[in-house]
Amino acid sequence: MELQNEELTNVVGGGIKFGIAAIVGGIITFVIGVIDGYLRPLSCN
């Protein structure tokens, strides 16, 4: 069974949305930065 052009335009993907991925990535990066700063404090010059 082949899809027609009209059916192809109505197909919805199941992937993660970019906005959600960016928010989750930002939160993970922030948490890693806080943990790294707590475990390895660097003095200001």
N, CA, C and O atoms as a CHARMM CRD file, in Angstrom:
* protein
*
  180
    1    1 MET  N      0.84400  -1.19100   0.00000 PROA 1      0.00000
    2    1 MET  CA     0.00000   0.00000   0.00000 PROA 1      0.00000
    3    1 MET  C      0.88100   1.24300   0.00000 PROA 1      0.00000
    4    1 MET  O      1.75200   1.39200   0.85700 PROA 1      0.00000
    5    2 GLU  N      0.66000   2.10800  -0.93300 PROA 2      0.00000
    6    2 GLU  CA     1.42300   3.35000  -1.02600 PROA 2      0.00000
    7    2 GLU  C      0.56200   4.51700  -0.57700 PROA 2      0.00000
    8    2 GLU  O     -0.64900   4.53700  -0.79400 PROA 2      0.00000
    9    3 LEU  N      1.21400   5.49200   0.05500 PROA 3      0.00000
   10    3 LEU  CA     0.50400   6.68700   0.49700 PROA 3      0.00000
   11    3 LEU  C      0.44500   7.70500  -0.63300 PROA 3      0.00000
   12    3 LEU  O      1.40400   7.87000  -1.38600 PROA 3      0.00000
   13    4 GLN  N     -0.65800   8.36500  -0.73800 PROA 4      0.00000
   14    4 GLN  CA    -0.81900   9.42700  -1.72900 PROA 4      0.00000
   15    4 GLN  C     -0.26200  10.73100  -1.15200 PROA 4      0.00000
   16    4 GLN  O     -0.01000  10.81400   0.05000 PROA 4      0.00000
   17    5 ASN  N     -0.07100  11.73600  -1.98700 PROA 5      0.00000
   18    5 ASN  CA     0.49900  13.01400  -1.54000 PROA 5      0.00000
   19    5 ASN  C     -0.32400  13.64200  -0.42800 PROA 5      0.00000
   20    5 ASN  O      0.24300  14.19600   0.51300 PROA 5      0.00000
   21    6 GLU  N     -1.64300  13.57000  -0.51300 PROA 6      0.00000
   22    6 GLU  CA    -2.49000  14.16100   0.52700 PROA 6      0.00000
   23    6 GLU  C     -2.30200  13.44200   1.86000 PROA 6      0.00000
   24    6 GLU  O     -2.33500  14.06800   2.91900 PROA 6      0.00000
   25    7 GLU  N     -2.10600  12.13900   1.80300 PROA 7      0.00000
   26    7 GLU  CA    -1.90300  11.37600   3.03700 PROA 7      0.00000
   27    7 GLU  C     -0.52900  11.64700   3.63400 PROA 7      0.00000
   28    7 GLU  O     -0.36800  11.66600   4.85500 PROA 7      0.00000
   29    8 LEU  N      0.45600  11.85700   2.77400 PROA 8      0.00000
   30    8 LEU  CA     1.80900  12.12500   3.27300 PROA 8      0.00000
   31    8 LEU  C      1.88800  13.44000   4.03800 PROA 8      0.00000
   32    8 LEU  O      2.66000  13.55800   4.98900 PROA 8      0.00000
   33    9 THR  N      1.09700  14.42600   3.63200 PROA 9      0.00000
   34    9 THR  CA     1.13200  15.71200   4.33500 PROA 9      0.00000
   35    9 THR  C      0.45200  15.62700   5.69800 PROA 9      0.00000
   36    9 THR  O      0.66800  16.49200   6.54600 PROA 9      0.00000
   37   10 ASN  N     -0.36400  14.60100   5.92100 PROA 10     0.00000
   38   10 ASN  CA    -1.07300  14.45000   7.19000 PROA 10     0.00000
   39   10 ASN  C     -0.35400  13.54000   8.17900 PROA 10     0.00000
   40   10 ASN  O     -0.84200  13.33300   9.29000 PROA 10     0.00000
   41   11 VAL  N      0.79200  12.99600   7.79700 PROA 11     0.00000
   42   11 VAL  CA     1.53000  12.09700   8.68000 PROA 11     0.00000
   43   11 VAL  C      2.18100  12.92900   9.78100 PROA 11     0.00000
   44   11 VAL  O      2.84700  13.92500   9.50100 PROA 11     0.00000
   45   12 VAL  N      1.98600  12.52000  11.03000 PROA 12     0.00000
   46   12 VAL  CA     2.55900  13.21500  12.18800 PROA 12     0.00000
   47   12 VAL  C      3.66000  12.33700  12.75600 PROA 12     0.00000
   48   12 VAL  O      3.45000  11.15400  13.02400 PROA 12     0.00000
   49   13 GLY  N      4.83500  12.92400  12.93900 PROA 13     0.00000
   50   13 GLY  CA     5.96100  12.16300  13.46900 PROA 13     0.00000
   51   13 GLY  C      5.87100  11.98400  14.97400 PROA 13     0.00000
   52   13 GLY  O      5.12200  12.69000  15.64900 PROA 13     0.00000
   53   14 GLY  N      6.62800  11.04800  15.48900 PROA 14     0.00000
   54   14 GLY  CA     6.59700  10.77200  16.91500 PROA 14     0.00000
   55   14 GLY  C      7.84300  11.23000  17.64500 PROA 14     0.00000
   56   14 GLY  O      8.05900  10.84700  18.79500 PROA 14     0.00000
   57   15 GLY  N      8.66700  12.04200  17.00000 PROA 15     0.00000
   58   15 GLY  CA     9.91600  12.46800  17.60400 PROA 15     0.00000
   59   15 GLY  C      9.72000  13.52300  18.66300 PROA 15     0.00000
   60   15 GLY  O      8.64500  14.11200  18.77700 PROA 15     0.00000
   61   16 ILE  N     10.76300  13.76300  19.44100 PROA 16     0.00000
   62   16 ILE  CA    10.71800  14.77000  20.49300 PROA 16     0.00000
   63   16 ILE  C     10.81500  16.15500  19.84300 PROA 16     0.00000
   64   16 ILE  O     11.52500  16.33100  18.85300 PROA 16     0.00000
   65   17 LYS  N     10.13100  17.09000  20.38000 PROA 17     0.00000
   66   17 LYS  CA    10.16200  18.44800  19.83800 PROA 17     0.00000
   67   17 LYS  C     11.45500  19.14800  20.25300 PROA 17     0.00000
   68   17 LYS  O     12.01100  18.87900  21.31800 PROA 17     0.00000
   69   18 PHE  N     11.91700  20.05000  19.39300 PROA 18     0.00000
   70   18 PHE  CA    13.19500  20.72100  19.63300 PROA 18     0.00000
   71   18 PHE  C     13.16000  21.57100  20.89500 PROA 18     0.00000
   72   18 PHE  O     14.15400  21.63200  21.61900 PROA 18     0.00000
   73   19 GLY  N     12.04600  22.22300  21.17100 PROA 19     0.00000
   74   19 GLY  CA    11.94600  23.06800  22.35800 PROA 19     0.00000
   75   19 GLY  C     12.11300  22.28400  23.63800 PROA 19     0.00000
   76   19 GLY  O     12.80800  22.71800  24.55700 PROA 19     0.00000
   77   20 ILE  N     11.47400  21.12600  23.69700 PROA 20     0.00000
   78   20 ILE  CA    11.59100  20.27300  24.88800 PROA 20     0.00000
   79   20 ILE  C     13.02300  19.77600  25.03700 PROA 20     0.00000
   80   20 ILE  O     13.55900  19.74300  26.14500 PROA 20     0.00000
   81   21 ALA  N     13.64700  19.38700  23.91900 PROA 21     0.00000
   82   21 ALA  CA    15.02700  18.91500  23.97000 PROA 21     0.00000
   83   21 ALA  C     15.96300  20.02700  24.42700 PROA 21     0.00000
   84   21 ALA  O     16.90300  19.76600  25.17800 PROA 21     0.00000
   85   22 ALA  N     15.72500  21.26000  23.98800 PROA 22     0.00000
   86   22 ALA  CA    16.57600  22.38100  24.38500 PROA 22     0.00000
   87   22 ALA  C     16.42700  22.68400  25.87500 PROA 22     0.00000
   88   22 ALA  O     17.41500  22.97300  26.55000 PROA 22     0.00000
   89   23 ILE  N     15.21000  22.62200  26.38600 PROA 23     0.00000
   90   23 ILE  CA    14.97900  22.87400  27.81300 PROA 23     0.00000
   91   23 ILE  C     15.63400  21.80100  28.66300 PROA 23     0.00000
   92   23 ILE  O     16.30600  22.11200  29.64600 PROA 23     0.00000
   93   24 VAL  N     15.44400  20.54300  28.29500 PROA 24     0.00000
   94   24 VAL  CA    16.05000  19.44100  29.05600 PROA 24     0.00000
   95   24 VAL  C     17.57700  19.53400  28.99700 PROA 24     0.00000
   96   24 VAL  O     18.25300  19.33200  30.00600 PROA 24     0.00000
   97   25 GLY  N     18.11300  19.83800  27.82100 PROA 25     0.00000
   98   25 GLY  CA    19.56600  19.98600  27.69200 PROA 25     0.00000
   99   25 GLY  C     20.09600  21.13100  28.53200 PROA 25     0.00000
  100   25 GLY  O     21.16500  21.01500  29.13100 PROA 25     0.00000
  101   26 GLY  N     19.36500  22.23500  28.58500 PROA 26     0.00000
  102   26 GLY  CA    19.77700  23.36800  29.40500 PROA 26     0.00000
  103   26 GLY  C     19.77000  23.04200  30.88700 PROA 26     0.00000
  104   26 GLY  O     20.68200  23.42800  31.61800 PROA 26     0.00000
  105   27 ILE  N     18.74500  22.33200  31.33000 PROA 27     0.00000
  106   27 ILE  CA    18.66600  21.93900  32.74200 PROA 27     0.00000
  107   27 ILE  C     19.80200  20.99400  33.10000 PROA 27     0.00000
  108   27 ILE  O     20.42900  21.13900  34.14900 PROA 27     0.00000
  109   28 ILE  N     20.06600  20.02500  32.22800 PROA 28     0.00000
  110   28 ILE  CA    21.15800  19.07700  32.49500 PROA 28     0.00000
  111   28 ILE  C     22.49500  19.80700  32.53900 PROA 28     0.00000
  112   28 ILE  O     23.32000  19.52900  33.40900 PROA 28     0.00000
  113   29 THR  N     22.71800  20.73200  31.61800 PROA 29     0.00000
  114   29 THR  CA    23.96700  21.50200  31.60500 PROA 29     0.00000
  115   29 THR  C     24.11400  22.34300  32.86800 PROA 29     0.00000
  116   29 THR  O     25.20800  22.43300  33.42600 PROA 29     0.00000
  117   30 PHE  N     23.02600  22.96000  33.32400 PROA 30     0.00000
  118   30 PHE  CA    23.06500  23.76500  34.54200 PROA 30     0.00000
  119   30 PHE  C     23.39000  22.90400  35.76500 PROA 30     0.00000
  120   30 PHE  O     24.21600  23.29000  36.59300 PROA 30     0.00000
  121   31 VAL  N     22.75300  21.75400  35.88000 PROA 31     0.00000
  122   31 VAL  CA    22.98900  20.87300  37.03000 PROA 31     0.00000
  123   31 VAL  C     24.43100  20.36600  37.03500 PROA 31     0.00000
  124   31 VAL  O     25.06700  20.30600  38.08700 PROA 31     0.00000
  125   32 ILE  N     24.94600  20.00200  35.85900 PROA 32     0.00000
  126   32 ILE  CA    26.33300  19.55000  35.78400 PROA 32     0.00000
  127   32 ILE  C     27.27600  20.68700  36.17600 PROA 32     0.00000
  128   32 ILE  O     28.27500  20.44200  36.85300 PROA 32     0.00000
  129   33 GLY  N     26.98700  21.91100  35.77000 PROA 33     0.00000
  130   33 GLY  CA    27.81800  23.05500  36.13700 PROA 33     0.00000
  131   33 GLY  C     27.80400  23.31900  37.63500 PROA 33     0.00000
  132   33 GLY  O     28.84300  23.62800  38.21900 PROA 33     0.00000
  133   34 VAL  N     26.64200  23.20100  38.25800 PROA 34     0.00000
  134   34 VAL  CA    26.54800  23.40300  39.71100 PROA 34     0.00000
  135   34 VAL  C     27.33200  22.32400  40.44700 PROA 34     0.00000
  136   34 VAL  O     28.07500  22.62400  41.38200 PROA 34     0.00000
  137   35 ILE  N     27.17300  21.08000  40.03600 PROA 35     0.00000
  138   35 ILE  CA    27.90000  19.97600  40.69100 PROA 35     0.00000
  139   35 ILE  C     29.39500  20.14300  40.49300 PROA 35     0.00000
  140   35 ILE  O     30.16300  19.94600  41.43400 PROA 35     0.00000
  141   36 ASP  N     29.82800  20.50300  39.28600 PROA 36     0.00000
  142   36 ASP  CA    31.25100  20.69800  39.01000 PROA 36     0.00000
  143   36 ASP  C     31.80500  21.85500  39.83200 PROA 36     0.00000
  144   36 ASP  O     32.91700  21.75900  40.35300 PROA 36     0.00000
  145   37 GLY  N     31.05700  22.94200  39.95900 PROA 37     0.00000
  146   37 GLY  CA    31.51500  24.08000  40.75200 PROA 37     0.00000
  147   37 GLY  C     31.58600  23.77300  42.23300 PROA 37     0.00000
  148   37 GLY  O     32.43200  24.31900  42.94100 PROA 37     0.00000
  149   38 TYR  N     30.70700  22.90600  42.70900 PROA 38     0.00000
  150   38 TYR  CA    30.72300  22.53200  44.10900 PROA 38     0.00000
  151   38 TYR  C     31.87900  21.58400  44.42100 PROA 38     0.00000
  152   38 TYR  O     32.53300  21.72000  45.45500 PROA 38     0.00000
  153   39 LEU  N     32.13200  20.63000  43.53600 PROA 39     0.00000
  154   39 LEU  CA    33.17700  19.64300  43.78000 PROA 39     0.00000
  155   39 LEU  C     34.57100  20.14700  43.42700 PROA 39     0.00000
  156   39 LEU  O     35.55600  19.68600  44.00400 PROA 39     0.00000
  157   40 ARG  N     34.67000  21.08600  42.48900 PROA 40     0.00000
  158   40 ARG  CA    35.96700  21.58100  42.02900 PROA 40     0.00000
  159   40 ARG  C     35.95100  23.09600  41.99600 PROA 40     0.00000
  160   40 ARG  O     35.99400  23.67800  40.91200 PROA 40     0.00000
  161   41 PRO  N     35.89000  23.75700  43.14400 PROA 41     0.00000
  162   41 PRO  CA    35.82700  25.22700  43.13800 PROA 41     0.00000
  163   41 PRO  C     37.14500  25.83300  42.64700 PROA 41     0.00000
  164   41 PRO  O     38.22400  25.47000  43.11600 PROA 41     0.00000
  165   42 LEU  N     37.03700  26.75100  41.70700 PROA 42     0.00000
  166   42 LEU  CA    38.21700  27.43700  41.18700 PROA 42     0.00000
  167   42 LEU  C     38.19600  28.87400  41.72700 PROA 42     0.00000
  168   42 LEU  O     37.15600  29.53300  41.74200 PROA 42     0.00000
  169   43 SER  N     39.37000  29.34100  42.16800 PROA 43     0.00000
  170   43 SER  CA    39.41900  30.69500  42.71500 PROA 43     0.00000
  171   43 SER  C     39.43600  31.71600  41.59600 PROA 43     0.00000
  172   43 SER  O     39.93500  31.44600  40.50400 PROA 43     0.00000
  173   44 CYS  N     38.88800  32.89100  41.87200 PROA 44     0.00000
  174   44 CYS  CA    38.89200  33.98600  40.89200 PROA 44     0.00000
  175   44 CYS  C     40.25300  34.66400  40.91000 PROA 44     0.00000
  176   44 CYS  O     40.85100  34.84700  41.97000 PROA 44     0.00000
  177   45 ASN  N     40.72900  35.02900  39.75100 PROA 45     0.00000
  178   45 ASN  CA    42.03500  35.70700  39.66300 PROA 45     0.00000
  179   45 ASN  C     41.86300  37.19400  39.68400 PROA 45     0.00000
  180   45 ASN  O     42.84800  37.93000  39.61900 PROA 45     0.00000
